[in-house]
Amino acid sequence: MSKIDRVLRSNLKLRHLQLLVALDQFRHLGRAAEFLAVTQPAVSKTLAEVERMLGMVLFERSTRGTEPTAAGVSMVRFARSVLAGFERTRDEMAAEASGARGRTSVGAMVVATPVLLAQAVARLKDRSAQSTVLVEEGDLTRLLPKLRLGELDLFVGRLEPGYAAPDLETEALFDEPMVAVVHPGHALLAPGAAHWQALAEQPCVLPPPWASLRVKLEQQFYVHGLHPPADIVETASFLSQLTFVHQRGAVAFMARSVARHHAALGTLAVLDLAVPIELPPVGLITLRGQPLTPTTGLLLECLCEVAATLRAGD
């Protein structure tokens, strides 16, 4: 057994792994010490202990802070994975001891949260009221690394083809077109008022420049011989979209099911305007070969059931 094998299998303790993750997160000895509720000398001593066991430098220290070396990046990835497994096992055992049915962690895009995921969680709760669902919102760039590290059990959102990989299992559930939305009472809700020329002259909330959806939306203006709106706010946040729709009278673009949900609540109104852009389907991503907890498996069933009702309702 090599020295590294021996250290990884036997010598490392949870406090070592927690330290590595904290140092990677804060990139500063003092802030890591504050987070871990220990002194800075204690952090330095523990890091030196881990590096001595491995015979490698894991973090470069400077007056600007700490930066992981190549070996440090690998160790942080290992530490995150082990800690995620520890937390999952702890939660499952605590749930069993308390009579609850377990816990699952879901990464979700906005396109899936208010309708698909919300209704699936409601079904899960009907069958297992004490099961816990942790929901973390974000995009694929942010959530897939957490899925790979075991910090999430499941992803639900748009299945962007550029993120397909051999280690991921994907399942498409339904297609979800885009619509344009405004606040109730907006002038564009008048008959015949909603057209691309009118949108080009309005304040708009658009996705960030790096988002594929942004390019597709701008192409729609060019198709109609128009320049995209000049008065824009760029955001991937649904809350920001909602804020600027109401405070600035802006036009925003969102998934049809999300827009319909909020239109039923009276917070948004859907414009009578086709937004004919091709988008990837909404679906599920899990880590290939990773066994699902019973609660995650049950939530998957509920998601598929809700998706079937959404497809039938189109």
N, C-alpha and C positions, 0 to 999 in steps of 0.2 A: 504493500500500500504506500503510495507516494505521500510526501509531506503535506501537500495540498489536500489530498483525499482525507488524511487523518484529521487535519484541522477542520475541514468542512463537515465531516461525519461526527467528530467527537469533541473537539475543543471549543468550538464557537458556542456562545450562550446567547439567549434572547437579547440581553442588554447590549451585546456586541452588534447584533443585527439592527437593533433600534437606533444605536448610535450612527451606524453607517447611513441609514435612511435619513436620519435627521440632518446629518452633515451634507448629504446630497440635496436635501430640500432647502436648507438655509444657506449653504455655502459659506458658513461663518462659524468659528468655534464658539464665540460668545452667544450667538443667537441659538445655536444648537444646545448649548448648556442651559440656557434659559428655558427652552422648550422641554428639555428632559428633566428640569428641576434639579440640576447638579451644578457643581462649580466648573469653571472653564479648565482649571488644571486637571479635574477629574476626566473631562472629555479628552484632553490631550493625552493623559495617561492611558485611557482605554483604547484610543486610536493607536497609540504606539504599541500597545499590547497585541492588538490584532495584526498590525503590520509585522511585528516581530515573529508571531506565530507563522505567518504566511511567508515571511522573508521577502516581502514586496512593499513598495510604497503605494498606498491607496489614494492618498490625497496630497496634492502639492499645497504647502502653506505659503502665504505671502501677506503683505500688509493689506491687500485688498480682500483677503478671505481665503477660502479653500476651494480647490478645483480637483475633481476626481481624475486620476490617471486612467489609462485603458484598463488596468487591472481593477481599479476602483469602480469603474462603470460596471464591470462584470460582477463584482461583489455586491454592489448596490442592487443590481437586478436579482441576484440570488437572495439577498436579504428581504427584498420586497415580496418575492414569491413565497419564501418560508413564513414570513409574518402573516401574509394573507391566508395561508393554509392553517396557521395557528389560530387566527381569529375566527375563521370559518368553523373549525372543530370546536373551539371554545363556545361559540354561539349555539351550535347544534346541541352540545352537551348541556348547556345552561337551559336551552329551550326544553329539552327532554326532561330535565330535572324539575322544571316549573310547570310541566304539563302542556306547554305550548307545542306547536307542531313544527317549528323550525324557522329558518330565515333564508332569504335570497337577496342578492344585490344585483340591480339592473342598471345598465347604462342606457339612457334613452335620449333620442333626438326630440326636438319640439314637435315634429310631425307626428310622433307616436304618443305623446304624453297625455293630452287632455281627453282623447277618445279611446284609442286602442288600449293603451296601458291602463288608463283609469277604469275602464269597464272590465278589463281582465283582472285587475286587482280586486274589484268588487266581487267578481265571481269566486276568486280565490278565498276571499274573506267569508263568503257564504258557506264555503265547504270547510274552511279551517280558519276560524275567526282569530285565533291566537298566533297565526303565522305572521312573521314580520317581513316587510318588503322595504329595502333601502333603494331609493331611486336617485341616481346621479345623472344630471342633464349635461349634455355637451355634444360635440360632433365626433366623427370617426377618428379624427386626428388625436383627440384628447382621450377618447374612451377605449379604443382598441388596445393601446399599451396596458391599460388597467385590466382588460379582459385577459390578455396574454400573461400577465403577472398573477392572475388569480384573485385580483382585488374586486372583480366583477364576475358574476356567474353567467351573465347573458347581456347581449346588446339588442336593442330594438330601434329601428330607424330605417333610413334609406340605404339600400345596398349599393353604394357607389362601386362600379366595377373596378376602379383603380385600386381598391383596397382588398381585392380578392387575394387569398394566399392559401397554400397547402395546409397550414395549421388551423384554418378556420372552416367551420361548418356553417353554411348559409341556407336559409329557407325563405323564399319569397312568399309573401302573404297576399298582397293586393297592390294595385296601382293607385296612386294618389296624385291627381292633377293639382295644379296651382290655380288660385283665383286672386283677383285684386279686391282689396277691402278698404273701407273708409269708416269714419265714425257715423253713427245714425244721424240723419239730417243733412249730410254733406250734399253740396250742389250737384255732384256727379251722379247722384241717385235719381235725378229727374229723368223722365223718359227721353231716350236718345242722347243723353249728355255724356255717357261713358264711351269714349273712343280714344285711340292711342294718341291723337293730337292733343286732346284735353289732358291726358295723363302727363304728356311731355311738358306741359305748362304748369303742372302742380308740384308742390313739395312731395318728395317720395322718400320712403324708407327702403333701402336696397341692401342685399347681402354684401359682405366685405368683398373687396376686389379679387381675393384669391379663391372665392367660392365659384364652382362651376355654374351654379344657378345665376350668378350675377351676369356672366357672359351671355347666357341664354336669354335673360330678360332684356339686356341691352340690344341683342340681335333683333328682338321683336320691334323695337323702335326703328332700327335701320330697315327692317323689312317693309315698314310703312313709310319709308322715306323721311324719317325724323331723326333728330339727335336725341339721345337719352336725356332725361331731366337734368338740369343744372343745379337745382336746389334739392340736395339729397343729404340724408344721414345714412351712414353705413353701419350696420350692426347685424350680428347673428343672434341677438337676444330677443326672445318673444316679448318680454316685459318692455324693452326699449321700443320695439315696434308699436306696441299698444300705447305707450306713453306719447310718442310723436304723432300717431294717428289722431289722438284726442287733443293734444296741446297745440299742434301745428296744423291740424287739418290735412295731414299728409296721407298719401296713398301708400299702402303696403301690399306685399304679395306673400301669401301663405298657403299651406296645404288646405284643400277644400274641406276636409272633415273638421280641421281645427277652426276654420272660418265659420262653418255652419254651426258648430258647437257654440261659439261666442255670439253668433247672430241670434241663436235661440235664447241666449242669456241677455240679449239687448245691448251688448258692449261693442259690437261691430256690425257692419252691413256689407254684404257682398255685392260688388258691382256687376251689372249685366254686360260683361265683356269676356270674350274667350281669350284665354292665355295658352295658346297652343304650343307648348314646349315639351320636349321629351325628357322624362325624368325616370331615374331608376325606381323599381318597386320598393315598397316598405316591407321589411322582413326582419328575420331573426339571425343573429350570429352567435355561435357558441364555439368554444375551443375544442378542436378535434381531439378525441381521446380522453377528454376531461369528464369523469363521471359527474352526473348531475345530482344535486341533493334532492330529496323527495319534494321539498317546497319549490325548488326551481322547476322540477319536472311538472308539478301541478300547475305552476304559473304558465309554463309553455303550453300546456293543454288549453288553459283559459284564453291565452292569446290567440291560438289557432281557432277556437270557437268564436271569439269576437270578430276575428278577421273574416270568418265565413259569413257572419251576419252583415258585415260591411260590404262584402262583395255582392251579396244578395240584394242589398239596398241600393246599389248603383243604378 
